[in-house]
Amino acid sequence: MAKTMVRLADYQDRYETIRLERRDGILLMQLHTEGRDYVNSGPAHTELVDLFANVAADHENRIIILTGTGDTFGDSIKNPWDSTDEDDTDPVARVHYEGRRIMQGILDVEAPMIAAINGPLTKLPPFALTCDITICSENATFSDVVHFTDAGIVPGDGVQTVWMHLLGPNRGRYFLLMGQELSAQEALDLGVVNEVVPRERLLPRAWEIAERLNQRSHVTLRYSRLVLNQRYRRQMLEDLPLGYGMQWLGIATAPALS
């Protein structure tokens, strides 16, 4: 048995918006809001920080499957500045810290990760798209409607890093500045996802992939993810502070310039 700093029993039942179960070293992480489609809220945002830290520290996690609930993966946002901490007097600093830790934390997980995108991903930081293998259902769509296009703010929160990484500079800039929406097939054609499957086949296919990968040794699995994502981790570390800083400089100065 691999040594671990934390065990699943330490964190399995501590989250209100993430359901966890593990079988043969494969950890299923399912995002939800009261058992239904996931809503990007302040408390949910906070839970993701703690989740990825614990998942990374638990070396009994050999493979990770990340998915959502219902017909959407991240298509709803509600009061992202809310906090369960009554002493939270600086929500901007908190959200910036949490946002950086979410995007960096998922890349710090050393076990290979499979994203199973079960529907539209439009109003959630695209941390799932940093997984090693991404599959999606036929009803999935991909866009960023919470920054430049709808809110008129600088594309930050890691969206600038993820989409430029996945699409390349020319397509990435167009995607973010024009509010482009990609269908599941377009995402496949552009290399954003690796497979498109019927909705009912999404989780079974994710488990098939996980079980195939799980035939490799624990060391090979972890070190492969480290090697394959080293450049991505470095890029995320360098880009995130600039994105957040420019985002909030724009918010602070735009009213005075209008």
C-alpha positions as CSV (number, residue, x, y, z in Angstrom):
1,M,0.0,0.0,0.0
2,A,1.4,3.4,-1.0
3,K,2.1,5.8,1.8
4,T,-0.2,8.8,1.9
5,M,-0.4,12.1,3.8
6,V,-4.2,11.9,3.9
7,R,-6.7,9.1,3.3
8,L,-10.0,9.2,1.4
9,A,-11.9,8.8,4.7
10,D,-10.4,12.1,5.8
11,Y,-12.1,14.1,3.1
12,Q,-14.7,12.0,1.3
13,D,-17.7,13.4,3.1
14,R,-16.6,17.0,3.8
15,Y,-17.9,18.6,0.6
16,E,-21.4,19.7,-0.2
17,T,-20.8,20.1,-3.9
18,I,-18.5,17.2,-4.8
19,R,-19.4,13.5,-4.5
20,L,-16.4,11.2,-4.2
21,E,-16.1,7.4,-4.5
22,R,-13.1,5.2,-5.3
23,R,-12.8,1.8,-6.8
24,D,-9.5,-0.1,-7.4
25,G,-7.6,3.2,-7.0
26,I,-9.8,5.1,-9.5
27,L,-11.4,8.1,-7.8
28,L,-14.6,9.5,-9.3
29,M,-15.1,13.2,-8.5
30,Q,-18.7,14.3,-9.4
31,L,-19.6,18.0,-9.2
32,H,-23.2,18.8,-8.2
33,T,-25.4,21.3,-6.5
34,E,-27.9,19.6,-4.2
35,G,-27.7,16.5,-6.4
36,R,-28.4,18.4,-9.6
37,D,-26.5,20.4,-12.2
38,Y,-23.4,22.1,-10.8
39,V,-23.6,25.9,-10.0
40,N,-20.4,27.9,-9.8
41,S,-21.0,29.6,-6.4
42,G,-18.7,31.1,-3.8
43,P,-18.9,28.1,-1.4
44,A,-18.4,25.7,-4.3
45,H,-15.4,27.7,-5.5
46,T,-13.9,27.4,-2.0
47,E,-14.5,23.7,-1.9
48,L,-12.5,23.0,-5.1
49,V,-9.3,24.5,-3.5
50,D,-9.5,22.0,-0.6
51,L,-10.6,19.2,-2.9
52,F,-7.6,19.3,-5.2
53,A,-5.1,19.7,-2.3
54,N,-6.5,16.5,-0.6
55,V,-6.7,14.5,-3.8
56,A,-3.1,15.4,-4.6
57,A,-1.9,14.4,-1.2
58,D,-3.7,11.0,-1.2
59,H,-1.4,8.7,-3.0
60,E,-4.0,5.9,-3.1
61,N,-5.6,7.8,-5.9
62,R,-4.1,6.1,-9.0
63,I,-6.5,7.6,-11.6
64,I,-9.0,10.5,-11.4
65,I,-12.3,10.8,-13.3
66,L,-13.8,14.3,-13.1
67,T,-17.4,14.8,-14.2
68,G,-20.6,16.7,-13.5
69,T,-24.2,16.0,-12.8
70,G,-27.3,16.2,-14.9
71,D,-27.1,17.8,-18.4
72,T,-24.5,20.5,-17.8
73,F,-21.0,20.6,-16.5
74,G,-20.6,24.3,-15.7
75,D,-23.4,26.4,-17.2
76,S,-24.6,28.3,-14.2
77,I,-23.1,30.9,-11.9
78,K,-24.5,32.4,-8.7
79,N,-23.0,35.0,-6.3
80,P,-19.3,34.0,-6.8
81,W,-18.3,36.4,-4.1
82,D,-20.4,34.8,-1.4
83,S,-18.5,33.1,1.4
84,T,-19.5,30.9,4.4
85,D,-16.9,32.8,6.5
86,E,-18.6,35.7,8.3
87,D,-15.1,37.2,8.8
88,D,-14.4,37.4,5.1
89,T,-13.8,41.2,4.7
90,D,-11.9,41.0,1.4
91,P,-13.7,38.8,-1.1
92,V,-11.6,40.0,-4.0
93,A,-8.4,38.7,-2.4
94,R,-10.1,35.5,-1.4
95,V,-11.5,34.8,-4.9
96,H,-8.1,35.6,-6.5
97,Y,-6.3,33.3,-4.2
98,E,-8.9,30.5,-4.7
99,G,-8.9,30.9,-8.4
100,R,-5.1,30.6,-8.6
101,R,-5.1,27.6,-6.3
102,I,-7.8,25.8,-8.3
103,M,-6.0,26.2,-11.6
104,Q,-2.6,25.3,-10.1
105,G,-4.0,22.7,-7.7
106,I,-5.5,20.5,-10.4
107,L,-2.2,20.5,-12.2
108,D,-0.5,19.6,-9.0
109,V,-2.5,16.3,-8.8
110,E,0.1,13.7,-9.9
111,A,-2.4,10.9,-10.7
112,P,-3.5,11.0,-14.4
113,M,-6.9,12.7,-14.8
114,I,-9.8,12.1,-17.1
115,A,-12.4,14.8,-17.6
116,A,-15.9,13.5,-18.6
117,I,-17.7,16.7,-19.7
118,N,-21.4,15.9,-19.4
119,G,-22.8,19.1,-21.0
120,P,-22.1,22.8,-21.6
121,L,-19.0,24.3,-20.0
122,T,-19.6,28.1,-20.3
123,K,-19.6,29.7,-16.8
124,L,-16.9,27.8,-14.9
125,P,-13.1,28.3,-14.9
126,P,-11.9,25.7,-17.4
127,F,-9.9,23.6,-14.9
128,A,-11.3,20.4,-16.3
129,L,-9.7,21.1,-19.6
130,T,-6.3,20.7,-18.0
131,C,-6.9,17.0,-17.5
132,D,-4.8,14.5,-19.5
133,I,-7.7,13.0,-21.4
134,T,-10.9,14.8,-22.1
135,I,-14.1,13.2,-23.4
136,C,-17.5,14.9,-23.7
137,S,-21.1,14.1,-24.4
138,E,-22.7,15.1,-27.7
139,N,-24.7,17.9,-26.0
140,A,-21.5,19.6,-24.7
141,T,-20.6,23.1,-25.8
142,F,-17.6,25.2,-24.8
143,S,-17.4,29.0,-24.5
144,D,-16.3,31.8,-22.1
145,V,-19.3,34.1,-21.5
146,V,-18.3,35.5,-18.1
147,H,-15.4,37.7,-19.1
148,F,-14.9,39.8,-22.2
149,T,-18.0,39.1,-24.2
150,D,-20.8,39.5,-21.6
151,A,-19.2,41.3,-18.7
152,G,-16.7,43.4,-20.7
153,I,-13.8,42.4,-18.5
154,V,-10.3,41.1,-19.2
155,P,-10.2,37.3,-19.8
156,G,-8.5,36.1,-16.6
157,D,-9.1,33.3,-14.1
158,G,-6.9,31.1,-16.2
159,V,-9.1,31.1,-19.3
160,Q,-6.4,33.0,-21.2
161,T,-3.9,30.3,-20.4
162,V,-6.1,27.3,-21.0
163,W,-7.7,28.4,-24.3
164,M,-4.4,29.7,-25.8
165,H,-2.8,26.4,-24.8
166,L,-5.6,24.3,-26.4
167,L,-6.4,26.4,-29.5
168,G,-3.1,28.2,-30.2
169,P,-2.7,32.0,-30.2
170,N,-4.7,32.9,-33.2
171,R,-7.7,30.7,-32.5
172,G,-7.5,31.4,-28.8
173,R,-7.6,35.1,-29.2
174,Y,-10.6,34.9,-31.6
175,F,-12.4,32.5,-29.2
176,L,-12.1,34.8,-26.2
177,L,-12.6,38.2,-27.9
178,M,-15.5,37.1,-30.2
179,G,-17.4,35.0,-27.6
180,Q,-17.2,31.9,-29.9
181,E,-19.0,28.8,-28.9
182,L,-17.7,25.4,-29.9
183,S,-20.0,22.4,-30.3
184,A,-18.8,19.0,-29.2
185,Q,-17.8,18.1,-32.7
186,E,-15.9,21.4,-33.2
187,A,-14.1,20.9,-29.9
188,L,-13.1,17.4,-31.2
189,D,-11.9,18.7,-34.5
190,L,-9.8,21.5,-32.8
191,G,-8.3,19.1,-30.3
192,V,-10.0,20.5,-27.2
193,V,-11.5,17.1,-26.4
194,N,-10.3,13.6,-27.4
195,E,-13.6,11.8,-27.8
196,V,-17.3,12.6,-28.2
197,V,-19.7,10.0,-27.1
198,P,-23.5,9.7,-26.5
199,R,-24.5,11.0,-23.1
200,E,-25.4,7.6,-21.7
201,R,-21.9,6.3,-22.7
202,L,-19.9,9.1,-21.1
203,L,-19.2,7.7,-17.7
204,P,-18.9,4.0,-18.9
205,R,-16.3,5.2,-21.4
206,A,-14.4,7.2,-18.8
207,W,-14.2,4.1,-16.6
208,E,-13.0,2.1,-19.6
209,I,-10.1,4.5,-20.1
210,A,-9.3,4.7,-16.4
211,E,-9.2,0.9,-16.1
212,R,-6.9,0.6,-19.1
213,L,-4.5,3.2,-17.7
214,N,-4.7,1.6,-14.3
215,Q,-2.9,-1.5,-15.6
216,R,0.3,0.5,-15.4
217,S,2.4,0.8,-12.3
218,H,1.7,3.5,-9.7
219,V,5.1,5.1,-10.3
220,T,4.7,5.1,-14.1
221,L,1.3,6.7,-13.8
222,R,2.3,9.6,-11.5
223,Y,5.6,10.3,-13.2
224,S,4.0,10.4,-16.6
225,R,1.6,13.1,-15.6
226,L,4.5,15.0,-14.0
227,V,6.5,14.9,-17.2
228,L,3.6,15.5,-19.6
229,N,2.3,18.6,-17.7
230,Q,5.5,20.3,-16.6
231,R,5.3,23.0,-19.2
232,Y,1.6,23.5,-18.5
233,R,2.2,23.9,-14.8
234,R,4.9,26.5,-15.4
235,Q,2.8,28.4,-17.9
236,M,-0.1,28.5,-15.4
237,L,2.1,29.7,-12.6
238,E,3.5,32.5,-14.7
239,D,0.2,33.6,-16.4
240,L,-2.4,33.5,-13.6
241,P,-1.3,36.6,-11.5
242,L,-1.1,38.8,-14.6
243,G,-4.6,37.7,-15.7
244,Y,-6.1,38.5,-12.4
245,G,-4.2,41.8,-12.0
246,M,-5.2,43.1,-15.4
247,Q,-8.8,41.9,-14.9
248,W,-9.2,43.9,-11.7
249,L,-7.2,46.9,-13.0
250,G,-9.7,47.1,-15.9
251,I,-12.7,46.8,-13.6
252,A,-11.3,49.5,-11.3
253,T,-10.4,52.0,-14.1
254,A,-13.1,51.4,-16.8
255,P,-15.8,53.5,-15.0
256,A,-13.4,56.5,-14.8
257,L,-12.6,56.3,-18.5
258,S,-16.2,55.9,-19.7
